[in-house]
Amino acid sequence: MVQTIRIEAESRGRAGKGAARATRREGLVPAVIYGAKQEATLIALDPRDVMKELHKGGWQSHLYEVAVKGGGTERTLMRDVQFHPVTDRPIHVDFQRLAAGQKIRVKVAVSFLNEATSPGLKAGGVLNLVRRDIEVYADPDAVPEGFEIDLGEAGIGDSLRWSAVKDSFGTKPVIDRDFVVATIAAPTVVEEAPAAAAPAAPEATKQKAPAAKAPAKKK
């Protein structure tokens, strides 16, 4: 199941662009916790903690316990990160507060089993990924780390759909149909270009000079 990560935060009292800029001047990243029909909580984070989570990958599916100094602990999802257009450093983070019994909407990565024994791939087919992850509704305490699809019997032209996922872990996809996750595409055939014809011999550039006339006899 999905891991829960604790992240430390400081409380900040004022909202607005000016207050956010002041927070950044202090070397911190302004953030907000919203949702669950409660007032927003304004916080500031250590940028190293933010970058650590972003480098892990899959941060949109992790649960975060945000511990605010001098306050309580909020159970959240990290929903959005804004970056500086030049430096690419995080400049604002949005957390969604989780309410008791609330289903959450998360993206779960998909992995594939038995690629080496897939008849389609062994015949030269190509695994075409339509979706690298699947967005589902899940219980916060039962978010899967990933979904798996078995390619052991997949041939060229086959489509692997949501129904091919080995275990959905009680989740429900956001898309309400048996959608395609991947296909086994036929190998691309590259036609060889016809051999170029031999170049024609160049025409003579000089014509044969006419024979010189004999000088006329004097009378």
C-alpha positions in Angstrom: 0.0 0.0 0.0 1.0 3.6 -0.4 3.5 5.0 2.1 2.7 7.9 4.5 5.5 10.5 4.8 5.9 13.0 7.6 7.0 16.5 6.5 7.8 19.4 8.9 6.3 22.9 8.4 6.1 26.3 10.0 3.0 28.3 10.4 2.7 31.6 8.5 0.1 34.2 9.5 -0.6 36.2 6.4 -1.9 35.4 2.9 -1.2 37.2 -0.3 1.6 37.7 -2.8 3.6 40.1 -0.5 3.5 37.6 2.4 4.5 34.8 0.0 7.5 36.8 -1.3 8.6 37.5 2.3 8.5 33.8 3.0 10.7 33.1 0.0 13.2 35.8 1.1 13.5 33.8 4.3 14.6 30.8 2.3 11.3 28.9 2.7 8.6 27.7 0.3 5.0 29.1 1.0 2.3 26.4 1.0 -1.3 26.0 1.9 -3.5 23.1 3.2 -7.1 23.3 2.1 -10.2 21.1 2.0 -12.5 19.0 4.2 -14.8 22.1 4.7 -12.2 23.7 7.0 -10.3 27.0 6.8 -7.1 27.0 4.8 -3.9 26.6 6.8 -1.0 28.7 5.7 2.4 27.1 6.1 6.1 27.4 5.0 8.3 24.4 4.1 12.0 23.8 3.8 12.7 23.7 0.1 15.1 20.7 0.6 12.1 18.7 1.9 10.0 19.6 -1.1 12.8 18.8 -3.6 13.4 15.4 -1.8 9.8 14.4 -2.4 9.7 15.6 -6.0 12.9 13.6 -6.9 11.3 10.4 -5.5 8.6 10.4 -8.1 5.0 9.4 -7.5 4.5 12.2 -5.0 0.9 12.7 -6.2 0.0 9.3 -4.8 1.8 9.6 -1.4 0.1 10.5 1.8 1.7 13.3 3.8 1.4 14.0 7.5 2.2 17.7 7.6 3.4 18.5 11.1 3.0 22.3 11.8 5.3 23.6 14.6 3.2 24.8 17.5 0.1 23.2 15.9 -1.3 19.9 15.0 -0.7 17.3 12.2 -2.7 17.4 9.0 -3.3 14.3 6.8 -2.9 15.5 3.2 -2.1 14.8 -0.4 0.3 17.0 -2.3 -1.8 18.3 -5.1 0.2 20.9 -6.9 3.7 22.5 -7.0 4.5 25.7 -8.8 8.0 26.4 -10.0 10.0 29.5 -10.8 10.1 30.0 -14.6 13.8 30.6 -14.7 15.4 28.6 -11.8 12.9 25.8 -11.8 12.8 25.9 -7.9 9.5 25.3 -6.1 7.8 28.5 -5.2 4.4 27.3 -3.8 2.9 24.0 -2.8 -0.8 23.0 -2.4 -1.9 20.3 -0.1 -5.4 18.8 0.1 -6.6 18.0 3.6 -8.3 14.5 3.9 -11.5 14.0 5.7 -12.4 10.8 7.5 -14.0 8.3 5.1 -13.2 10.4 2.1 -12.2 8.7 -1.2 -9.3 10.4 -2.9 -8.5 10.7 -6.6 -4.9 9.6 -7.3 -2.7 8.4 -10.2 -1.2 4.9 -9.8 1.7 3.8 -12.0 1.3 0.7 -14.3 4.0 -1.9 -14.7 4.1 -4.9 -17.1 5.0 -8.5 -16.3 6.5 -11.2 -18.6 7.6 -8.9 -21.4 10.4 -11.4 -22.3 7.8 -14.2 -22.9 5.1 -12.2 -24.7 4.4 -13.8 -28.1 3.8 -10.5 -29.6 7.0 -8.9 -28.4 9.1 -12.0 -29.3 7.7 -11.7 -32.8 9.0 -8.2 -33.1 6.0 -6.3 -31.9 6.3 -3.1 -29.9 4.6 -2.3 -26.5 2.7 0.9 -27.1 1.8 2.6 -23.8 -1.5 4.5 -24.0 -1.4 5.3 -20.2 1.7 5.2 -18.0 -0.5 5.6 -14.9 -4.2 5.1 -14.2 -6.3 7.7 -12.2 -8.6 6.0 -9.7 -10.7 6.7 -6.6 -9.2 5.0 -3.6 -9.4 4.8 0.2 -6.6 6.9 1.6 -5.4 4.0 3.7 -5.4 1.6 0.7 -3.8 3.4 -2.2 -1.8 0.8 -4.2 1.9 1.5 -5.0 1.2 0.3 -8.5 -0.9 -1.8 -10.9 0.4 -4.8 -12.9 -0.6 -6.2 -16.3 0.6 -9.6 -17.5 1.9 -9.7 -21.1 2.6 -13.5 -21.0 0.0 -14.3 -23.6 -0.3 -11.0 -25.4 0.1 -11.1 -29.2 0.5 -8.6 -31.9 -2.6 -6.5 -32.3 -3.8 -7.2 -28.7 -5.1 -4.4 -26.5 -4.5 -4.5 -22.8 -7.4 -2.8 -20.9 -8.3 -1.9 -17.4 -9.9 -5.4 -17.0 -6.4 -6.9 -17.6 -5.0 -5.3 -14.3 -4.2 -8.2 -12.0 -5.4 -6.5 -8.8 -7.3 -3.2 -8.5 -7.0 -3.2 -4.7 -10.6 -2.0 -4.3 -10.1 1.1 -6.4 -12.4 2.5 -9.0 -11.1 4.1 -12.2 -12.1 7.7 -12.9 -13.0 6.6 -16.5 -16.2 4.6 -16.4 -15.4 2.0 -19.1 -13.0 -0.7 -19.9 -10.4 1.7 -21.4 -7.1 0.7 -23.2 -3.9 0.9 -21.2 -1.5 -0.5 -23.8 -1.3 -2.3 -27.1 1.1 -4.6 -28.9 1.7 -2.9 -32.2 3.1 -4.7 -35.3 6.7 -4.0 -36.1 7.4 -1.2 -38.4 8.6 -2.4 -41.8 11.1 -0.1 -43.5 11.1 -0.5 -47.3 14.4 -0.2 -48.9 14.7 2.5 -51.5 15.4 1.2 -55.1 19.0 1.2 -56.1 19.9 4.4 -57.9 20.6 4.1 -61.7 24.2 4.5 -62.8 24.8 8.1 -64.0 24.9 8.6 -67.7 28.2 9.2 -69.3 28.8 12.9 -69.8 28.4 14.2 -73.3 31.5 15.4 -75.0 32.0 19.0 -74.3 34.2 19.7 -77.3 33.4 18.9 -80.9 36.0 17.7 -83.3 37.6 20.7 -85.0 37.1 20.8 -88.8 40.1 19.9 -91.0 42.1 23.0 -92.1 41.7 24.1 -95.7 44.7 24.1 -98.0 45.9 27.6 -98.9 44.7 29.0 -102.3 47.3 29.0 -105.1 48.5 32.4 -106.4 47.8 33.1 -110.0 
